[in-house]
Amino acid sequence: MDIIKEELQFEESLKQRLEFICEFSKVTPTFINGSIRKIDKTNISYIEPHRVIIKDITFLVFNYSNDVYISNLVNKIHLSELEEYLKKI
């Protein structure tokens, strides 16, 4: 069984929005590209979200989404609420 991993690139407008929010909040983000993992000769695949590390907290984001997940896929906020969240921590 072979697992094929293909790296995904950040959607440019999403990355710009995140950089703008972080700049306004005076924090420095670290961006890590997500990936698609497929099991060869099957229709099974997994989309690993992009990771943005801010203040030692990992945020998960997907291209073309307005939601930001905090540490895991259970806790989510809207991208527009990220600045307020960063100010609280």
N, C-alpha and C positions, 0 to 999 in steps of 0.2 A: 504494500500500500504506500503510495507516494503522496506527499502533501506538497502542493504548489503554493508558494507565497509570492504575491505580487504587491509591491508597495503602492499605496495611494498617495496622491499629492493633495495638499490643502487646497480647497477652493480659494482663489485669490481674494475675493471679497470677504469671505469669512475670516481669513487670516488678518486682513486689514482692519476689520471691525474689532477683532480681539486685541490687536496691537494698539489701536486707538484707545480702547477702554483701559488697557494696562498703562499706557502712557499718561492718560488722564488721572489714573489712580496712583501714579508714581511707583509702579512695580515693574519688574522685568520678567517677561514670560519665556519659557523654554518650550519650543514646539517639537513634537515627535510625530512623524507621519504614521498613519494607520496602515492597514494592509487588508488584502483579501486572501484568505486561505481556502484552498480547494483540495478536495480529495480526488486524486486522479481516477478517471473512468467512472465517476459517480456524479450526481447532481447536488452533492452536499458542499456547501460553502459557508464560510463565516466571515463577517466583516468586522475587523478590529477597528474601533474608533480611533481618531486622532487623539493625542494626549497633549494637554497644555499644562505645564507645571508652573504654578504661581504661589509664592510664599510656602513652598514645600507641600502644597496641596495639588493633587492630580485632578484635573478637570478633563472630562471626555466629551468630544464633540464629533458630530458627523457632518459631512458636506451637505449643503442645501437644507440644513436644519436650523431653527432658531432656539433650540434648547441646549443647555449646558448641563452635563451630569457631574455631580460632585463625588469623586472617588469611586463610584460604581454606578450602575444603571438604574438604581432605585431612587436616589435623590437627584431631582432635577429642578432647574430654574430656567427662566427665559434669559436669553442673551442680554436683553435690556436690563435685567436685574443684577447682572454680574458686577457692575460697578459698586452698587450698594452692598453686595455680599463681601466684596474685597475690602471695603471700608470698615465693615464690622469685625473682620478678623485681624 
